[in-house]
Each structure stands twice: as C-alpha cells, then as structure tokens.
Amino acid sequence: MGIGPEPVGIDGYGQVAGTEKRTTQRQLYKMAIDGAIIATGYAEILLNRAIHKHGAGHEVSYPGTAYGLPCIDAWTGVEVKKLADLPPLLGAVRGRIKEEYTYENAFAAGEAVLYSAEIVEALKYLDGTDPYEDKRPYTGFVGDPILRKLGIAFVDDTIPAAAVFVGKAKDPKALVRLVRECQEKGMLIIATFDIIQQLQDNGYRFDEGNHYGLDVMLYPVGEFTQAIHGASFATRAALAFAGIKRGDRKALYEYLHKRPRVFVVQLGPLDDIKVAAEFGVLFMGSPTITDQDIEEIPDRYVMEKDYTKILQRATELRDIKYKLTKVPIPVLYGPSFEGESIRKQDMYLEAGGTRTPALEYVRMAPAEEVEDGKTTFIGKDVDELPEGKAIPLGIFVDVYGRKMQKDFESVLERRIHQFTNFIEGGWHTGQRNLIWIRLSKNSVKQGLKLKHLGTVLHAKFHADFSGIVDRVQVTVVTDESELKKRAPAAMKAYDERDARIRGLTDEAVDTFYSCTLCQSFAPNHLCVISPERLGLCGAINWLDAKASFEIAPSGPNRPWKKGATVDEVKGQWEGVNAGVKELSRGKIERFNSYSIMEDPMTSCGCFECILAMVPEANGILIINREYPGETPIGMKFSTLAGQVGGGNQVPGFLGVGRQYITSKKFISADGGFQRVVWMPKMLKDALRDRLVERGKEVGDPDFVQKIADETVATTTDQLMEFLQKVNHPALGMNPMM
C-alpha cells in the first residue's frame, strides 16, 4: 500500500485455544474483504444506472464543499468532476481487492469501501436536491461551513476527538450514558446505523433541530453508506487546514493519524459491511473499539465489552487530551452544548432580551474584597419562580489576581457568554447590559438553578485564566431593586472601557501579538494581531492575545515589538517581519497588515469571511462562511476557501474576522472600506449599524446602500450595472492591479 503501519505481532491466521466463538483476525480480514466486494458491486450498479439516466458528462459533487468527492479526490489525487470519471477509479480499486485473508488485503479493501460509499452517497445529490430532507433526522453530507466553524475548536482541542458510533448496542441505557460522557468531554459525535434509533428511543429528540447537528455536535448521518460522511469530514480537515495536496497519501495518512483524533465504537454483532467500513476508517489511521468477542489487532481493532471503559480505551488508543474542568452542577457541562438553542416552548425561565433588565459585569477587585469560591444570591431562584417567567438578572463577578489588569476585565467578561452556553439546557446571547439568558425545563427538572452560574464561572475562570486569576467570587441578582442599585457601577465601567478601546490604535502601541493556534492544522500559517485587526477566526483580539500571553507565556500568543517602520501605509515593520519569518519557518519573509494586494496575511481555513478582488469593479467582495449561495465572481465560499487556505499568501484574496470589516485599518493601503462592492445580505444586516457608522466616518453616510448583495447581483454583469447605477466610489478609485 505504501502508507499506514504494518500490524505488530499479527499473523492473521491463528486462533487462541478455547476461544472457538471468538472472531479471529482472519475472520475480520475476510469480513472486510467480502464487504468490500459487496460495496464495490453495489456502487457499480448504481453508477451505471446514474450514467444511463443522466449521461456520462453529468457533473457530480457533494453540495457545500470545495473538495468534490473528498475521500476520492484526496487519496487518489484525481479531481472527479463528471460521472465519466468514476468507472475507471472504481474499477481500479476493485481490481486491488484480493481474496487472500491478510491484514494488508483487508487494509486495501477498506480503501475500496471508502470510494464505493462515497460514490453511492454522491449519486444521491445528482438532481441538486437534499436526498435526506424527508429522511430526518439523518443529516447526510456535512458541508464545509460546519467544518470551518468547528476549525478553531479542533485546533485548540476544545473538541478533543470525534467518535463514530456504529451498529446496535446491547444495552441502550449504557449507550446513552457513553454518548453523554463523550458530549460532556466536548467530542464531535457521528451516529450511524441502529445507534440513531436507540438514541431516539432513549431521550434524544432528533425531531427538533436544536438537539442534533452543530447545536450539540451530534450528527446522525444515517445508515449503511452514509457512514462515509464521517470519513469525509476528517479528510477535508486535512485538506482545508493543513494544506495537504490531493494525492499526497503519505502526508494525508500521517496527518489523519494525529488529528482530528477519530475513533470508531462498533457495538453489537459484526457483519461484512460494518467491518469493511471500519477497515476503511482504519485505512485513514483511526482504530475501532468493539464490544464483541474478537482476537484483537493490537491498537487497530480492539475489544472492550464494558461500556463504562470504552471511552477510556479510546482515550489511550488515540492519545486524547481533555482541556475540560469538571464543573459540579446537576446537568452535563461542555462545549458540545455551546450551540444548543432553547425555544420558548422548552424554556422554564428567561432574563433580558427585550423583556427585562439584565447585565453581566466583571470587576477587578483588591484581595481583601474577594473570597474565592463564594457565590451570593440575591432574589428568587428557579425553585421559587413559576414556569415561563421573565425575570431581571445581574451577574457580578469580582476577580483578584496578582497579574490581573484592568484591561482584562472585558476579556473575562466576554467569556461569560461561552461558559454559560456550555451548560446543558443553558442559553446565553449578547454581552454587557444587552444579555439574554434562558434555562430549559429539562435542565431545571434535573436541578439546575441560577445560583449554579456562580459555580460555573468560578470553575471556568480558574481553569482558563489561571495565569491571571487567583480569586473569584460571584453575585447573582434577580431582585430588581437590588439590580437597579448595582447597575450604575457597571454602566460607568462600560463607558470607561469604551473610551480606552477608542484610544487603542495600532499607532498607540509598540507591541503586536502573534497567534499560532492553528499551526497544528496549517503549519506555516500565523495571524498577526494588532489593536485594529483581530485574528481571522474572529475569536482573538489584541486584548485577548495580551491576556493569553500573561496566562501562558509559551502558548500560541507571543508579543512582538513592532520595530522600525518599513512601510507605514502598507503596515510593515521590521520586528513583525522577523517574527513572521521565524514562526512560518522561513516560508513567509514579510507581511503587510493593511494590504490585500501585496504580501497579505496568510489564511488557514478558520476564517469567518473571505475578501476577494473583483477586477471588473475595481473593488472587493466579502463572503461569510454561513452564506451558501453564488457570488459575482462565480465562486461560492467553499470554492474560495479551498484556494485561500493552507497557510499561503494569495494576493487579491484574504481570510478575515468579520469585525475587521469595519476597522479603520481595513485594507487601508488599497483604498479601504469604500472598496467593498458586494456582500451577502445576511452579513450586511448583521453589521448594518457599524457599516452605517463607518460610512459616516469616511464621509459617505449612504455607503451601505451602495454595497450590492445577492438580491441584486450574482453575476459580474449584474454587479457592474448596480454599481454604475449607485455611482459606487470604487469605480473612480486608482486601479487595484
């Protein structure tokens, strides 16, 4: 094969004495090979039917991805575009299946199953509709936007691993406990076969969107060939974030063996198809753990009958590291629940939004005023409140730390949003005095109370900010009169912070910060973070990076003295160039902070938005990762992302965080904000207030009305017609090229 490890201490033929009912290694190999023969035959039949129906020239691809048929494209290096491309590939891989029952042949059979399953699933999308729309909760293919949204979480091990569940558990209750344990540890979960129905029958409500998918990082992709979507997800991570080239099998295997850390949990009786699929995943470097009696293939296909020990076995096999701190509350806690929504009919109570006053405030306090671990509750908690109640709420956190700084208050305060959303049955949006919080009926039934916010914040501030936080005390207020007394101090602090931030410009500091968080995925990429340009993931600004360095000096954020100015307009400094060259391992020698056209920042794949030059319009368009539609340059987000990512400098293209769009330093060397000619309506609406404000700052208060969106232009001709009609300023600027 040329890739993958040789099995250690495996002869493939022997059977241990006294284990006649045990499935031997040789039997596993036979099942994998027989399953591959079945799978390739099935794929061939369906492929021939599709060619007969649609024609050999019909295009074939998954929706929402820049990688066509990801497993085939990645492992063979052949970019499949039409149905006619598939028969030779399928024939070649089928021809490599040998009915000699060895590990090497089973390994090759696994590759054949990957391709066969991918072909079968891709054929379902030929008519351009969602084949799983009437087969919910099956999700089918999971597109690139989800992959990129989860990118930073995979990079920093917030999502430590991905667990693929296959088969049918002998003990459904134990299965649920195992899945919930995986969720609590922050894992991405792919459910297949009968596992999906067993979860449904035991409390998992797949009938509603906020109980599966990105909301709780649980994807019931389907049964049989649908399991390929888990393999596709991992493969695209290597292509999107690490910049591995299609066809580089050695690099692909080595990467997937390390991350994302995938493992398969095979529950219930083995059969040819399941084992063949599991050897397909093994081909990609990921082991299987089964509850069946087998002769183990060491470190590759192993046995654990005790469901309470399966996760520990997986942890050891894949060297999984967990960042999570155990939080002593009556419901589960972890990043798996960060996207969970709580609808009105599922809500026990809420605070804030437009119904009641609510705020959160972190204050740096002297040591004598902070008793570590103390939570004070003023007012009524959920056990004294009727269901459906809207209440006032104040969350006041006092922090003492020897290295704590006033500027870090807002950094910690913003994390209340994330820490609260990690609560199963907890939901939080907004910040400062514009928060909105809900608790679900089910979580309250399990014992969750508002006082547990104090427990959560104490634990998480210590865990995540141990370098600057020594003591944390929390006061939770639901009494409206008490909230009115305390609110003015918070409002005053917000105003003071805003005044400091307004003065925090690139010129006002002598230090920028690097961010190499994504180098585990994209080895040559790094972000340069300044006061007026946050990281492209949108998650780390200059104050965040400053706090991160205080917490972990050897971590991903390092301070750089800007040094002598090389080019003030383009934003280039000697000290930054030296740092960029060092941390990119010599690949990038210089970097312009304010230009998209000359030596721009690299991109890894975690970007919130992509900027792309539109030559005909003498401007740029912006596309956010949530937008799935067409753009005037003929490329969707997924296609653009495939060209921009991987740690390369690509003049004319740039990955950015969405807040950078309204920065005064936004591509200022190339004409700045008024170069924007198109963006999706959803992005324009989300940023409208800041876009209007920025337009006023540049002397064009109606500028936002001059930015086209998909409602008026999805082709270059339509865009040019619109820009000329509104007399867009980019048309009269100096040429970008």
C-alpha positions as a printed Julia matrix, in Angstrom:
737×3 Matrix{Float64}:
   0.0     0.0     0.0
   2.83    2.41    0.72
   1.04    4.05    3.64
  -0.1     3.07    7.08
   1.61    0.95    9.71
   2.31   -2.73    9.47
   0.48   -4.63   12.21
   2.72   -5.68   15.06
   2.64   -9.29   16.2
  -0.2   -10.32   13.87
  -0.08  -13.48   11.81
  -3.71  -13.19   10.7
  -4.43  -16.9    10.76
  -4.2   -18.31   14.25
  -6.98  -18.84   16.76
  -6.47  -18.75   20.5
  -7.2   -22.06   22.18
 -10.53  -22.21   23.94
 -11.97  -19.24   22.06
 -13.96  -21.03   19.36
 -16.71  -18.37   19.44
 -14.26  -15.53   19.21
 -13.98  -13.77   15.86
 -10.41  -14.3    14.74
  -8.2   -11.83   12.95
  -8.53  -13.91    9.8
 -12.31  -13.78   10.04
 -12.15  -10.0    10.44
 -10.0    -9.76    7.32
 -12.43  -11.99    5.42
 -15.38   -9.86    6.51
 -13.61   -6.69    5.4
 -12.75   -8.15    2.01
 -16.21   -9.67    1.46
 -17.8    -6.38    2.5
 -15.62   -4.51    0.02
 -16.72   -6.83   -2.78
 -20.36   -6.19   -1.88
 -19.83   -2.43   -1.6
 -17.97   -2.04   -4.9
 -20.56   -4.17   -6.69
 -23.37   -2.07   -5.26
 -21.61    1.15   -6.24
 -21.05   -0.15   -9.77
 -24.74   -0.96  -10.24
 -25.88    2.46   -9.03
 -23.18    4.24  -11.03
 -24.23    2.51  -14.26
 -27.85    3.46  -13.6
 -26.87    7.08  -12.98
 -24.83    7.28  -16.2
 -27.7     5.74  -18.15
 -30.15    8.26  -16.66
 -28.07   11.46  -16.57
 -25.31   10.85  -19.1
 -21.57   10.39  -18.57
 -20.97   14.13  -18.79
 -23.22   14.97  -15.82
 -21.36   16.8   -13.04
 -21.0    15.01   -9.71
 -20.1    16.58   -6.36
 -21.35   16.98   -2.84
 -23.04   20.3    -2.1
 -21.35   22.91    0.07
 -17.77   21.76   -0.43
 -14.75   22.82   -2.45
 -13.44   19.26   -2.46
 -15.77   17.47   -4.89
 -15.73   13.89   -3.65
 -13.31   14.44   -0.75
 -12.06   10.92    0.01
 -11.52   10.0    -3.64
 -10.0    13.37   -4.52
  -7.68   13.36   -1.52
  -6.39    9.8    -1.63
  -6.12    9.35   -5.41
  -5.23   12.89   -6.43
  -7.85   12.65   -9.18
 -10.29   15.56   -9.17
 -13.61   13.96  -10.02
 -15.91   16.31  -11.91
 -18.2    14.15  -14.06
 -19.8    10.72  -13.8
 -17.46    9.54  -16.56
 -14.51    9.99  -14.18
 -15.81    7.37  -11.75
 -15.88    3.96  -13.57
 -12.08    3.84  -14.09
 -11.48    4.75  -10.44
 -13.96    2.2    -9.15
 -12.6    -0.47  -11.48
  -9.03    0.17  -10.38
  -9.75   -0.01   -6.67
 -11.97   -3.06   -7.12
  -9.17   -4.76   -9.0
  -6.91   -4.4    -5.96
  -9.23   -6.45   -3.74
  -7.65   -9.86   -3.19
  -9.45  -12.79   -1.58
  -6.43  -13.77    0.46
  -7.31  -13.0     4.04
  -4.4   -10.91    5.28
  -4.16   -7.59    7.07
  -2.68   -5.88    4.02
  -5.51   -7.05    1.77
  -8.15   -6.06    4.32
  -6.47   -2.66    4.52
  -6.74   -2.32    0.73
 -10.36   -3.43    0.92
 -11.0    -0.59    3.35
  -9.85    1.91    0.74
 -12.22    0.34   -1.79
 -15.12    0.72    0.64
 -14.33    4.41    1.19
 -14.54    5.1    -2.53
 -17.61    2.92   -3.05
 -19.54    4.55   -0.22
 -18.57    8.0    -1.44
 -19.81    7.22   -4.93
 -23.11    5.81   -3.65
 -23.75    8.87   -1.47
 -22.66   11.42   -4.09
 -25.06    9.92   -6.64
 -27.94   10.82   -4.33
 -27.2    14.52   -4.87
 -27.17   14.45   -8.69
 -30.51   16.19   -9.13
 -29.49   19.11   -6.89
 -31.9    18.42   -4.04
 -31.27   17.27   -0.47
 -31.85   13.48   -0.5
 -32.25   13.48    3.28
 -34.85   16.22    3.52
 -37.61   13.64    4.02
 -35.39   11.24    5.97
 -34.77   13.28    9.09
 -33.04   13.05   11.47
 -30.42   11.76    9.01
 -28.2    14.68    8.07
 -26.28   13.19    5.16
 -23.25   15.14    3.98
 -21.87   17.73    6.42
 -20.66   20.74    4.41
 -17.51   22.86    4.59
 -19.15   25.75    6.52
 -19.64   23.45    9.51
 -16.09   22.13    9.19
 -14.68   25.66    9.19
 -16.93   26.8    12.01
 -15.55   23.97   14.14
 -12.0    24.52   12.9
 -10.71   26.61   15.8
 -12.26   24.17   18.29
 -10.39   21.26   16.69
  -7.21   23.32   16.57
  -7.13   24.21   20.27
  -8.52   20.82   21.4
 -11.79   22.29   22.68
 -13.11   19.43   20.54
 -10.58   16.79   21.58
 -11.79   13.99   19.3
 -14.53   12.65   17.05
 -16.38    9.45   17.96
 -18.15    7.43   15.25
 -20.8     5.09   16.65
 -21.7     2.06   14.51
 -24.08   -0.86   14.99
 -26.63   -1.61   17.7
 -25.86   -1.5    21.41
 -26.77   -4.48   23.57
 -27.58   -2.04   26.39
 -29.26    1.16   25.09
 -29.15    2.84   28.5
 -25.41    2.26   28.72
 -25.09    3.61   25.17
 -26.83    6.84   26.18
 -24.51    7.22   29.17
 -21.5     6.67   26.9
 -22.68    9.21   24.32
 -23.43   11.77   27.03
 -19.97   11.22   28.5
 -18.47   11.9    25.06
 -20.6    15.06   24.81
 -19.53   16.23   28.24
 -15.9    15.88   27.16
 -16.61   18.02   24.11
 -16.35   15.4    21.38
 -17.92   15.57   17.94
 -20.21   12.55   17.58
 -21.18   10.8    14.35
 -24.06    8.33   14.86
 -24.87    5.64   12.29
 -26.98    2.51   11.77
 -29.31    1.39   14.59
 -27.47    3.59   17.1
 -29.57    6.53   15.86
 -32.89    4.84   16.63
 -31.61    3.65   20.0
 -30.69    7.2    20.95
 -34.1     8.41   19.78
 -35.83    5.76   21.87
 -33.9     6.82   24.95
 -34.36   10.55   25.2
 -32.51   12.11   22.24
 -35.03   14.31   20.45
 -33.87   14.27   16.84
 -37.25   15.61   15.74
 -36.1    19.13   16.62
 -33.1    20.88   15.14
 -31.55   22.06   18.4
 -30.99   18.51   19.63
 -28.63   17.38   16.88
 -26.2    18.8    14.38
 -23.93   21.7    15.18
 -26.12   22.71   18.14
 -24.88   19.8    20.25
 -22.12   18.45   17.95
 -24.07   15.26   17.28
 -24.66   14.21   13.68
 -26.94   11.23   12.94
 -25.65   10.9     9.37
 -27.59    7.73    8.51
 -27.03    4.04    7.96
 -25.05    1.9     5.55
 -23.03    4.08    3.12
 -23.93    7.29    4.99
 -21.16    6.46    7.45
 -18.74    7.78    4.8
 -19.66   11.32    5.82
 -17.6    10.97    9.0
 -14.53    9.95    6.98
 -15.16   12.78    4.55
 -15.26   15.3     7.4
 -11.86   14.22    8.72
 -10.3    14.13    5.26
 -11.44   17.66    4.45
  -9.94   18.88    7.72
  -6.53   17.79    6.43
  -7.06   19.47    3.06
  -8.63   22.67    4.41
  -6.46   23.4     7.42
  -3.13   21.68    6.77
  -2.95   22.48    3.07
  -2.1    18.87    2.2
  -2.14   18.37   -1.54
  -4.51   15.94   -3.19
  -2.76   12.64   -3.83
  -0.09   13.04   -1.14
  -1.09    9.8     0.55
   1.81    9.65    2.98
   1.24   13.18    4.3
  -2.51   12.58    4.46
  -2.16    9.39    6.48
   0.4    10.9     8.85
  -1.82   13.91    9.43
  -5.04   11.94    9.99
  -3.25    9.59   12.34
  -2.64   12.59   14.62
  -5.71   14.8    14.14
  -8.57   15.16   14.19
  -8.45   12.22   16.59
 -11.16    9.91   15.27
 -12.15    6.54   16.69
 -14.96    4.1    15.91
 -17.16    2.45   18.52
 -18.63   -0.73   17.0
 -21.48   -2.06   19.14
 -23.4    -5.27   18.58
 -22.93   -8.08   16.06
 -20.32   -7.7    13.35
 -21.18   -8.07    9.68
 -19.3    -7.76    6.41
 -20.45   -4.22    5.61
 -19.73   -2.76    9.03
 -16.31   -4.38    9.33
 -15.43   -3.3     5.79
 -16.38    0.28    6.63
 -14.31    0.12    9.81
 -11.29   -1.02    7.83
 -11.96    1.99    5.62
 -11.6     4.22    8.67
  -8.56    2.19    9.75
  -7.09    2.93    6.32
  -7.25    6.58    7.41
  -5.45    5.88   10.68
  -8.38    5.56   13.07
  -8.95    2.46   15.26
 -12.14    0.59   16.13
 -13.26   -0.49   19.6
 -15.93   -3.2    19.72
 -17.99   -4.86   22.44
 -17.81   -8.16   20.55
 -15.52  -11.07   21.36
 -12.63  -10.78   18.9
  -8.99  -11.64   18.52
  -7.59   -8.13   18.68
  -5.49   -6.45   16.04
  -3.33   -4.52   18.51
  -4.01   -0.77   18.58
  -6.2    -1.05   15.48
  -9.24   -3.23   16.12
  -9.66   -3.9    19.81
 -12.23   -5.24   22.27
 -13.87   -3.65   25.31
 -17.11   -5.24   26.5
 -17.62   -2.92   29.46
 -19.34    0.22   28.14
 -18.05    2.25   31.09
 -14.47    1.58   29.94
 -14.85    2.17   26.19
 -14.08    5.88   26.36
 -11.0     5.3    28.5
  -9.76    2.74   25.98
 -10.31    5.22   23.15
  -8.51    7.93   25.11
  -5.46    5.72   25.42
  -5.53    4.47   21.82
  -5.77    7.95   20.32
  -3.78    9.81   23.0
  -6.73   12.15   23.54
  -6.14   15.14   25.8
  -9.02   16.86   27.56
  -8.98   20.55   28.44
 -12.25   20.47   30.32
 -12.6    21.07   34.02
 -15.23   19.1    35.9
 -17.93   21.58   36.9
 -20.08   20.36   39.82
 -23.58   21.14   38.58
 -26.58   18.76   38.18
 -26.51   18.74   34.35
 -23.81   17.97   31.8
 -21.29   20.67   31.01
 -19.08   21.08   27.96
 -18.61   22.65   24.51
 -20.95   20.08   22.96
 -23.83   22.2    24.26
 -22.49   25.59   23.15
 -24.76   25.79   20.11
 -27.86   24.47   21.86
 -30.95   26.6    21.35
 -33.82   26.77   23.83
 -37.13   27.5    22.19
 -39.93   29.23   24.01
 -41.92   26.02   24.48
 -38.85   24.36   26.07
 -38.0    27.33   28.3
 -38.52   27.33   32.07
 -37.48   30.97   32.52
 -35.64   33.76   30.77
 -33.92   37.03   31.62
 -33.04   40.01   29.49
 -33.68   40.28   25.79
 -36.38   42.91   25.4
 -38.48   41.78   28.34
 -36.47   42.5    31.49
 -33.28   44.32   32.54
 -30.23   42.06   32.62
 -26.48   42.6    32.66
 -23.13   40.99   33.42
 -20.06   42.72   34.81
 -16.57   41.54   35.68
 -14.64   43.8    38.07
 -11.0    43.67   39.08
 -11.05   43.95   42.88
  -8.48   44.12   45.69
  -7.66   40.89   47.51
  -9.49   41.83   50.7
 -12.78   42.19   48.79
 -12.74   38.79   47.12
 -13.47   35.49   48.87
 -12.59   32.73   46.44
 -15.46   30.38   45.61
 -18.14   32.47   47.29
 -21.47   32.81   45.46
 -24.07   35.23   46.81
 -27.65   35.02   45.56
 -29.99   37.99   45.98
 -33.62   37.42   45.0
 -35.6    34.34   43.97
 -34.13   31.3    42.25
 -35.95   28.9    39.92
 -37.46   26.82   42.72
 -39.39   29.93   43.8
 -40.39   31.09   40.32
 -43.25   29.88   38.09
 -42.56   28.28   34.73
 -42.38   30.72   31.81
 -41.36   33.67   33.99
 -39.24   36.55   32.62
 -37.03   37.91   35.39
 -34.43   40.66   35.92
 -30.89   39.32   36.24
 -27.48   40.63   37.18
 -24.28   38.58   37.12
 -21.49   40.34   39.01
 -18.05   38.72   39.09
 -15.27   40.07   41.3
 -11.78   38.92   40.38
  -8.48   39.3    42.18
  -5.15   38.29   40.69
  -1.55   39.38   41.15
  -1.19   39.59   37.35
  -4.72   40.8    36.69
  -5.02   44.07   34.75
  -7.92   46.48   34.26
  -7.84   45.84   30.51
  -8.53   42.14   31.14
 -11.95   42.79   32.69
 -13.64   42.85   29.29
 -11.71   39.76   28.14
 -13.03   37.73   31.06
 -16.48   39.26   30.8
 -16.88   38.18   27.17
 -16.2    34.59   28.19
 -19.32   34.53   30.38
 -21.2    34.02   27.13
 -19.27   30.86   26.26
 -19.09   29.48   29.79
 -22.86   29.81   30.23
 -23.58   28.19   26.88
 -21.52   25.15   27.88
 -24.32   24.29   30.35
 -26.7    21.61   29.1
 -30.03   23.4    28.98
 -28.45   26.85   29.34
 -28.55   29.51   26.63
 -26.88   32.92   26.53
 -26.53   35.63   23.92
 -25.28   39.22   23.96
 -22.94   40.98   26.37
 -22.79   43.76   28.95
 -26.33   45.08   29.59
 -27.73   43.5    26.42
 -27.71   39.86   27.5
 -30.5    37.33   27.1
 -30.46   34.1    29.09
 -32.74   31.06   29.15
 -32.85   27.84   31.18
 -34.7    24.83   29.79
 -37.49   22.95   31.54
 -35.5    19.74   31.38
 -32.39   21.25   32.98
 -34.43   22.8    35.79
 -36.13   19.44   36.31
 -32.66   17.92   36.78
 -31.86   20.5    39.45
 -30.19   23.37   37.58
 -30.59   26.74   39.3
 -29.41   30.26   38.6
 -27.05   30.01   41.57
 -25.1    27.43   39.56
 -23.91   30.28   37.34
 -21.59   31.12   40.21
 -20.29   27.54   40.31
 -19.65   27.57   36.58
 -17.91   30.94   36.44
 -15.71   30.19   39.46
 -14.55   26.89   37.95
 -14.02   28.17   34.41
 -12.28   31.45   35.26
  -9.8    29.47   37.36
  -9.36   26.81   34.68
  -8.99   29.1    31.67
  -7.35   32.14   33.27
  -5.19   30.58   35.96
  -2.23   32.76   34.99
  -4.01   35.99   35.92
  -6.84   34.93   38.25
  -6.24   33.95   41.88
  -9.68   34.51   43.42
 -13.22   34.63   42.01
 -16.46   35.44   43.75
 -19.86   35.76   42.08
 -23.05   37.6    42.98
 -26.25   36.64   41.14
 -29.11   39.13   41.46
 -32.75   38.55   40.49
 -34.2    41.21   42.8
 -34.99   44.21   40.58
 -34.46   46.88   43.25
 -31.03   45.46   44.1
 -30.17   45.28   40.41
 -31.04   48.97   40.0
 -28.63   49.83   42.82
 -25.76   47.89   41.27
 -26.31   48.7    37.58
 -24.82   52.25   37.55
 -21.36   50.99   38.51
 -21.44   48.53   35.61
 -22.64   51.19   33.15
 -19.86   53.54   34.25
 -17.29   50.78   33.74
 -18.62   50.04   30.24
 -18.23   53.72   29.3
 -14.69   53.86   30.68
 -13.72   50.74   28.74
 -15.14   52.14   25.51
 -13.08   55.28   25.98
  -9.92   53.19   26.46
 -10.68   51.0    23.44
 -11.26   54.03   21.21
  -7.76   55.14   22.05
  -6.32   51.7    21.41
  -4.98   52.01   17.85
  -2.1    50.35   16.03
  -0.12   53.58   16.32
  -0.74   53.79   20.08
   1.11   50.54   20.89
   4.62   49.31   20.24
   3.72   45.63   20.52
   1.66   43.31   18.31
   0.91   39.65   19.06
   1.31   36.5    17.03
  -1.25   33.71   17.08
  -0.04   30.26   16.08
  -3.04   28.4    17.45
  -3.88   26.97   14.02
  -0.38   25.71   13.22
  -1.35   22.21   14.33
  -3.63   22.27   11.28
  -1.75   24.71    8.99
   1.97   24.54    9.92
   3.06   27.7     8.07
   0.15   29.95    8.98
   0.05   32.56   11.7
  -2.05   35.61   12.44
  -0.55   38.97   13.4
  -2.94   40.59   15.86
  -2.98   44.33   16.4
  -5.45   46.62   18.18
  -7.21   47.31   14.88
  -7.05   43.82   13.39
  -8.23   40.73   15.23
  -7.46   37.13   14.25
  -9.17   35.8    11.14
 -11.18   33.31   13.22
 -12.87   36.25   14.92
 -12.18   34.79   18.35
  -8.98   36.56   19.42
  -8.37   40.31   19.55
  -5.35   42.24   20.81
  -6.5    42.28   24.44
  -7.32   38.57   24.28
  -3.84   37.84   22.96
  -2.27   40.03   25.64
  -4.19   38.17   28.36
  -3.33   34.83   26.75
   0.39   35.61   26.92
   0.11   36.54   30.61
  -1.64   33.23   31.27
   0.67   31.05   29.16
   3.94   32.72   28.03
   4.86   29.64   25.99
   1.39   29.43   24.42
   0.17   30.44   20.94
   0.23   34.22   21.52
   3.61   35.94   21.72
   4.38   39.66   21.91
   6.44   41.22   19.14
   7.97   44.66   19.26
   6.97   46.32   16.0
  10.46   47.68   15.47
  11.43   50.12   12.76
   8.75   51.04   10.24
   9.34   49.65    6.75
   6.13   50.99    5.2
   3.66   52.95    7.29
   0.91   52.94    4.64
   1.01   49.2     3.97
   1.6    48.35    7.61
   5.01   46.69    7.59
   7.59   46.68   10.42
  10.99   45.06   10.81
  10.13   43.37   14.11
   6.91   41.9    12.73
   8.68   40.64    9.6
  11.32   38.92   11.72
   8.66   37.23   13.82
   6.64   36.16   10.79
   9.72   34.64    9.17
  10.61   32.74   12.33
   7.15   31.35   13.07
   6.39   30.46    9.43
   9.66   28.51    9.34
  11.06   30.83    6.7
   8.18   30.42    4.27
   6.88   33.98    4.74
   9.51   36.73    4.81
   7.37   39.85    5.06
   3.81   40.8     5.75
   1.68   43.88    5.14
  -1.04   44.35    7.7
  -3.09   46.81    5.65
  -2.94   45.34    2.13
  -4.78   42.59    0.3
  -2.78   43.08   -2.9
   0.84   42.9    -1.72
   2.26   40.4     0.8
  -1.05   39.92    2.65
  -1.54   37.81    5.76
  -1.79   34.05    5.26
  -5.01   32.13    5.9
  -5.56   28.73    7.47
  -9.23   27.88    6.96
 -10.84   29.08   10.2
 -11.69   32.49    8.74
 -15.12   33.98    9.33
 -15.11   35.79    5.96
 -13.15   35.87    2.72
 -12.25   39.02    0.79
 -11.83   38.56   -2.95
 -10.88   41.11   -5.57
 -13.41   41.8    -8.34
 -11.21   43.17  -11.15
 -14.1    44.45  -13.29
 -15.43   46.5   -10.37
 -12.04   47.72   -9.12
 -13.17   46.58   -5.67
 -13.61   43.61   -3.4
 -16.45   41.37   -2.37
 -16.84   39.83    1.06
 -18.44   36.45    1.66
 -19.14   34.95    5.08
 -18.93   31.22    5.7
 -22.65   30.92    6.53
 -23.66   32.12    3.04
 -24.13   29.12    0.71
 -25.07   30.92   -2.5
 -23.46   32.29   -5.63
 -21.2    35.35   -5.86
 -20.47   37.7    -8.76
 -17.06   36.11   -9.33
 -18.61   32.69   -9.93
 -17.22   31.01   -6.82
 -19.05   30.07   -3.64
 -17.46   30.34   -0.21
 -16.4    26.68   -0.23
 -14.55   27.07   -3.54
 -12.85   30.28   -2.47
 -11.87   28.75    0.85
 -10.07   25.92   -0.91
  -7.92   28.44   -2.76
  -7.23   30.85    0.08
  -6.44   28.49    2.99
  -3.42   26.33    3.73
  -1.04   28.97    5.07
  -0.29   30.71    1.76
  -0.12   34.39    0.82
  -2.61   34.86   -2.02
  -2.64   38.46   -3.34
  -6.19   39.59   -4.07
  -7.68   37.19   -1.54
  -7.75   37.32    2.24
  -9.37   35.5     5.15
 -10.57   37.83    7.91
 -12.65   38.07   11.08
 -15.9    39.91   10.46
 -15.14   42.68   12.99
 -12.14   43.7    10.87
 -14.51   44.79    8.08
 -15.41   47.98    9.97
 -11.9    48.67   11.27
 -10.25   51.92   10.14
  -7.28   49.79    9.07
  -9.4    47.53    6.81
  -7.21   47.11    3.67
  -6.43   50.81    4.12
  -3.39   50.62    1.81
  -5.65   49.56   -1.06
  -8.45   52.09   -0.67
 -10.05   50.73    2.46
 -13.71   50.41    3.34
 -15.0    52.02    0.14
 -13.52   49.2    -1.95
 -16.36   46.92   -0.74
 -18.74   46.36   -3.66
 -20.67   43.22   -2.62
 -21.5    41.13    0.44
 -24.34   38.71    1.32
 -27.46   40.33    2.72
 -27.21   38.31    5.94
 -23.75   39.77    6.61
 -24.84   43.28    5.67
 -27.81   43.05    8.04
 -25.67   41.67   10.87
 -23.14   44.52   10.54
 -25.53   47.25    9.41
 -25.14   49.6    12.39
 -21.35   49.51   12.2
 -21.37   49.76    8.4
 -23.53   52.88    8.58
 -21.28   54.36   11.26
 -18.16   53.58    9.21
 -19.75   55.16    6.14
 -20.29   58.37    8.09
 -16.66   58.28    9.25
 -15.4    58.19    5.64
 -17.8    60.94    4.57
 -20.27   58.7     2.75
 -23.27   58.21    5.09
 -25.28   56.32    2.44
 -22.42   53.99    1.52
 -24.1    50.85    2.87
 -26.83   51.34    0.25
 -24.14   51.21   -2.45
 -22.96   47.74   -1.43
 -24.62   45.12   -3.62
 -25.86   41.77   -2.32
 -27.34   38.6    -3.78
 -30.78   40.19   -4.11
 -29.48   42.48   -6.86
 -26.38   40.76   -8.26
 -24.97   37.24   -8.52
 -23.09   37.81  -11.79
 -20.41   40.29  -12.79
 -22.71   41.97  -15.31
 -25.45   42.43  -12.71
 -22.91   43.77  -10.23
 -21.48   46.31  -12.67
 -24.95   47.51  -13.63
 -25.8    48.06   -9.94
 -22.5    49.81   -9.11
 -22.87   52.2   -12.02
 -26.46   52.93  -11.05
 -25.48   53.92   -7.49
 -22.23   55.6    -8.58
 -20.09   53.4    -6.33
 -16.83   55.15   -5.3
 -14.66   52.12   -6.16
 -15.29   52.75   -9.86
 -13.4    56.04   -9.62
 -10.5    54.89   -7.43
  -6.99   54.07   -8.59
  -6.75   50.6   -10.19
  -6.16   47.81   -7.67
  -3.87   45.97  -10.07
